[in-house]
Amino acid sequence: MKIKLIILALTISAIAFGQSVKNEDSSTQYAFQKGEWLKFRMSYSNFLNAGYSTMEVNEVTDNNKNAFHIIGTGKSTGLVSLFFKVKDDYQTYIDKETLKPCRFIRKINEGGYTKDKEILFDYETNEATVKDYKHNTVEKHPISSEIQDILSTLYYIRNQKLNDLAVGDEIELQMFFDEEITNFKLHFLGREVIKTKFGKTKTLKFRPMVQAGRVFKEKESVTIWITDDKNKIPLRIKASLAVGSLRADLDAFKGLAHPFNIIFDN
């Protein structure tokens, strides 16, 4: 079973708005801030604890630019870890002015499958330099000026204005991952109130188009809910697989830039 699918799905929670939505009124009004920390609990077939994933926001100076340093980690636990051990480390450095990635780091060990790569983004030449430390290689790949990496995507999207989306809207975004530019499509399904461990919460519901076959049951197998507030954090992800299902739920948080709105019953 690919635990990494849920870890990666956390970054797909808003994949694909970049060409179709407008920024918030002020570039300084971020949906996130330094010190934000999110923890997600992953489960297999709704009962088996599969692992945990965290995302943390820091502020640094990278290559003389003020940047957000986002660290995403994933780790398998319990019985799942006995037959498929996962330890993932994803990091991105995002320019605070443009919210484009400057640098992306991926260090993973998934059941013995390992990668250790760093990607440098150059928007003057529109090239991505991929440094593979495992194989000691360096390659350059052409990119567009609006590219995102798999982790920066989430934080770029969270800082967009989504209020104008209508049910059925389809939006796209380009993402550079595994030395390829990938075009994602995402359908907006509407607004929904869901129950979480924190209480009832208003959400925006999306369905990304995925490739059917060996892993996913069909093209529309993944559903994602994000908070319908200024934070726009992922609350829940469900994925139907060829065998069983995967689910990720927000388990803990701190340092949010805006109030987490909970619906209290009268």
C-alpha positions as CSV (number, residue, x, y, z in Angstrom):
1,M,0.0,0.0,0.0
2,K,1.3,3.5,-0.9
3,I,1.1,5.5,2.3
4,K,2.7,8.3,0.4
5,L,-0.5,8.9,-1.6
6,I,-2.1,10.5,1.4
7,I,1.0,12.5,2.2
8,L,1.0,13.8,-1.3
9,A,-2.8,14.2,-1.3
10,L,-2.4,16.7,1.5
11,T,-0.7,19.0,-0.9
12,I,-3.4,18.4,-3.6
13,S,-6.1,19.7,-1.3
14,A,-6.4,22.8,-3.4
15,I,-4.4,21.9,-6.5
16,A,-5.2,23.9,-9.5
17,F,-6.5,27.4,-8.9
18,G,-3.5,29.4,-10.1
19,Q,-4.8,30.4,-13.5
20,S,-8.4,31.0,-12.5
21,V,-8.5,32.9,-9.2
22,K,-7.4,36.2,-7.9
23,N,-5.1,37.0,-5.0
24,E,-6.4,38.3,-1.7
25,D,-6.8,42.1,-1.6
26,S,-3.4,42.6,0.0
27,S,-0.3,40.5,-0.7
28,T,0.6,40.8,3.0
29,Q,-2.6,39.2,4.1
30,Y,-1.4,35.6,4.1
31,A,-3.7,32.7,4.9
32,F,-0.8,31.2,6.9
33,Q,2.0,32.6,9.1
34,K,5.3,31.7,10.7
35,G,4.7,29.1,13.5
36,E,1.7,27.4,11.8
37,W,1.8,23.7,12.5
38,L,-0.7,21.1,11.2
39,K,-0.8,17.4,12.0
40,F,-2.8,14.8,10.1
41,R,-3.8,11.3,11.1
42,M,-3.9,8.8,8.2
43,S,-6.0,5.6,8.3
44,Y,-6.5,2.6,6.0
45,S,-10.1,1.4,5.3
46,N,-11.3,3.8,8.1
47,F,-10.0,1.7,11.0
48,L,-6.3,0.9,10.7
49,N,-4.0,3.7,11.8
50,A,-1.5,4.1,9.0
51,G,0.6,7.0,10.1
52,Y,0.9,10.8,10.6
53,S,1.9,13.7,8.5
54,T,2.9,17.2,9.7
55,M,3.4,20.6,8.0
56,E,5.2,23.5,9.6
57,V,5.8,27.1,8.4
58,N,9.0,29.1,9.1
59,E,10.5,32.3,7.8
60,V,14.0,32.5,6.4
61,T,16.3,34.4,4.0
62,D,17.1,32.1,1.1
63,N,19.4,33.3,-1.7
64,N,19.0,36.9,-0.5
65,K,15.2,36.6,-0.7
66,N,12.6,36.6,2.1
67,A,11.0,33.3,2.0
68,F,8.6,30.9,3.8
69,H,10.3,27.6,4.6
70,I,7.7,24.9,4.6
71,I,8.6,21.5,6.1
72,G,6.3,18.5,5.4
73,T,7.0,15.1,7.0
74,G,5.3,11.8,6.9
75,K,5.8,8.6,8.9
76,S,4.0,5.3,9.0
77,T,3.0,3.8,12.3
78,G,1.6,0.7,13.9
79,L,0.9,-2.5,11.9
80,V,1.3,-0.7,8.6
81,S,4.9,0.2,9.5
82,L,5.7,-3.4,10.0
83,F,5.2,-4.3,6.3
84,F,5.6,-0.9,4.6
85,K,7.8,1.6,6.6
86,V,7.6,5.2,5.4
87,K,9.8,8.2,6.5
88,D,9.3,11.2,4.2
89,D,10.8,14.7,4.3
90,Y,9.5,17.4,1.9
91,Q,10.7,21.0,2.1
92,T,10.0,24.0,0.0
93,Y,11.3,27.6,0.1
94,I,8.6,30.0,-1.2
95,D,9.4,33.6,-2.2
96,K,7.2,35.8,0.1
97,E,6.5,38.3,-2.7
98,T,5.5,36.0,-5.5
99,L,4.6,32.8,-3.6
100,K,6.6,30.8,-6.2
101,P,9.0,28.1,-5.1
102,C,12.7,28.9,-5.0
103,R,14.0,25.6,-3.8
104,F,12.4,22.2,-3.2
105,I,13.9,19.2,-1.2
106,R,12.7,15.7,-1.2
107,K,14.2,13.0,1.0
108,I,12.1,9.8,1.2
109,N,12.3,6.2,2.3
110,E,9.2,4.3,1.4
111,G,9.5,0.6,2.0
112,G,13.2,0.7,1.0
113,Y,12.5,3.0,-2.1
114,T,14.6,6.1,-1.5
115,K,15.2,9.5,-3.1
116,D,17.3,12.4,-2.1
117,K,16.8,15.3,-4.5
118,E,17.0,19.1,-4.5
119,I,15.4,21.3,-7.1
120,L,16.4,25.0,-7.8
121,F,14.0,27.1,-9.7
122,D,15.3,29.9,-12.0
123,Y,12.6,32.2,-13.3
124,E,15.0,34.3,-15.4
125,T,15.9,31.3,-17.6
126,N,12.7,29.3,-16.8
127,E,14.7,26.3,-15.9
128,A,14.6,23.9,-13.0
129,T,18.0,22.4,-11.9
130,V,17.5,18.9,-10.4
131,K,20.3,17.7,-8.1
132,D,20.1,14.0,-7.4
133,Y,22.3,13.3,-4.5
134,K,21.6,9.6,-4.5
135,H,22.9,9.1,-8.0
136,N,25.3,12.2,-8.0
137,T,23.7,13.8,-11.1
138,V,22.6,17.3,-12.1
139,E,19.9,17.9,-14.8
140,K,18.2,21.0,-16.1
141,H,14.6,21.0,-17.2
142,P,12.4,23.7,-18.9
143,I,9.6,25.1,-16.7
144,S,6.9,27.8,-17.1
145,S,7.0,31.0,-15.1
146,E,3.9,29.9,-13.1
147,I,5.2,26.6,-11.9
148,Q,4.8,25.2,-8.4
149,D,6.2,22.2,-6.6
150,I,4.2,19.6,-4.8
151,L,4.4,21.3,-1.5
152,S,4.4,25.0,-2.5
153,T,1.1,24.3,-4.4
154,L,-0.9,24.0,-1.2
155,Y,0.4,27.3,0.3
156,Y,0.1,29.2,-3.0
157,I,-3.5,28.1,-3.3
158,R,-4.4,28.9,0.3
159,N,-3.5,32.5,-0.4
160,Q,-6.1,32.7,-3.2
161,K,-9.6,34.1,-3.2
162,L,-12.0,31.2,-3.8
163,N,-15.3,32.9,-3.1
164,D,-16.2,33.3,-6.8
165,L,-16.0,29.5,-7.5
166,A,-19.3,28.0,-8.7
167,V,-20.3,24.3,-8.4
168,G,-18.9,22.5,-11.4
169,D,-16.0,24.9,-12.0
170,E,-12.9,23.2,-13.3
171,I,-9.5,24.7,-12.7
172,E,-5.9,23.8,-13.5
173,L,-2.4,24.3,-12.3
174,Q,1.1,23.3,-13.5
175,M,3.3,21.5,-11.0
176,F,6.9,20.3,-11.4
177,F,7.4,16.8,-9.8
178,D,9.7,13.9,-10.7
179,E,11.4,15.9,-13.4
180,E,8.1,16.4,-15.2
181,I,5.5,19.2,-15.6
182,T,2.1,17.8,-14.5
183,N,-1.2,19.5,-15.4
184,F,-3.8,18.9,-12.7
185,K,-7.5,19.4,-13.0
186,L,-9.8,19.9,-10.0
187,H,-13.6,20.1,-9.8
188,F,-15.3,22.3,-7.2
189,L,-18.2,20.3,-5.7
190,G,-19.6,22.9,-3.5
191,R,-19.8,23.8,0.2
192,E,-20.5,21.3,2.9
193,V,-20.6,21.2,6.7
194,I,-18.7,18.2,8.1
195,K,-18.1,16.8,11.6
196,T,-14.5,16.8,12.8
197,K,-12.8,16.1,16.2
198,F,-12.9,19.9,16.7
199,G,-16.6,20.2,16.0
200,K,-18.8,21.0,12.9
201,T,-16.9,23.0,10.3
202,K,-17.9,24.7,7.1
203,T,-15.8,23.4,4.2
204,L,-15.1,23.7,0.4
205,K,-15.3,20.4,-1.3
206,F,-13.1,19.4,-4.3
207,R,-12.4,16.4,-6.4
208,P,-9.1,16.2,-8.3
209,M,-8.9,14.1,-11.4
210,V,-6.5,11.2,-10.9
211,Q,-5.3,8.4,-13.1
212,A,-7.4,5.2,-12.7
213,G,-5.7,1.8,-12.7
214,R,-3.2,0.1,-10.4
215,V,-3.7,2.4,-7.4
216,F,-6.9,4.3,-7.6
217,K,-10.3,2.7,-8.3
218,E,-11.3,5.2,-10.9
219,K,-10.6,8.7,-12.1
220,E,-12.8,10.4,-9.5
221,S,-11.6,8.4,-6.5
222,V,-10.2,11.3,-4.3
223,T,-12.3,13.8,-2.4
224,I,-10.9,16.7,-0.4
225,W,-12.4,19.2,2.1
226,I,-10.7,22.4,3.1
227,T,-11.9,25.0,5.7
228,D,-14.3,27.6,4.2
229,D,-12.5,30.5,6.1
230,K,-9.4,32.6,5.7
231,N,-7.1,29.7,6.8
232,K,-8.1,27.3,4.0
233,I,-6.5,24.4,5.6
234,P,-7.2,20.8,4.5
235,L,-9.5,19.1,7.0
236,R,-10.2,15.7,5.4
237,I,-9.1,13.6,2.4
238,K,-10.6,10.4,1.2
239,A,-9.3,8.1,-1.5
240,S,-10.8,4.9,-2.8
241,L,-8.0,2.5,-3.9
242,A,-8.0,-0.7,-5.9
243,V,-7.9,-2.4,-2.6
244,G,-9.4,-0.6,0.4
245,S,-9.3,3.1,1.0
246,L,-7.1,5.8,2.6
247,R,-8.2,8.7,4.7
248,A,-6.4,11.7,6.3
249,D,-8.0,13.9,9.0
250,L,-6.6,17.0,10.7
251,D,-5.6,15.8,14.1
252,A,-4.0,18.9,15.7
253,F,-3.0,22.4,14.9
254,K,-1.4,25.6,16.3
255,G,-0.2,29.0,15.2
256,L,-3.0,29.7,12.7
257,A,-3.1,33.2,11.2
258,H,-6.9,33.4,11.5
259,P,-9.6,32.0,13.7
260,F,-10.7,28.4,13.2
261,N,-14.4,28.7,12.8
262,I,-16.4,26.0,14.5
263,I,-20.2,25.8,14.3
264,F,-21.8,25.6,17.7
265,D,-25.3,24.1,17.9
266,N,-27.9,26.1,19.7
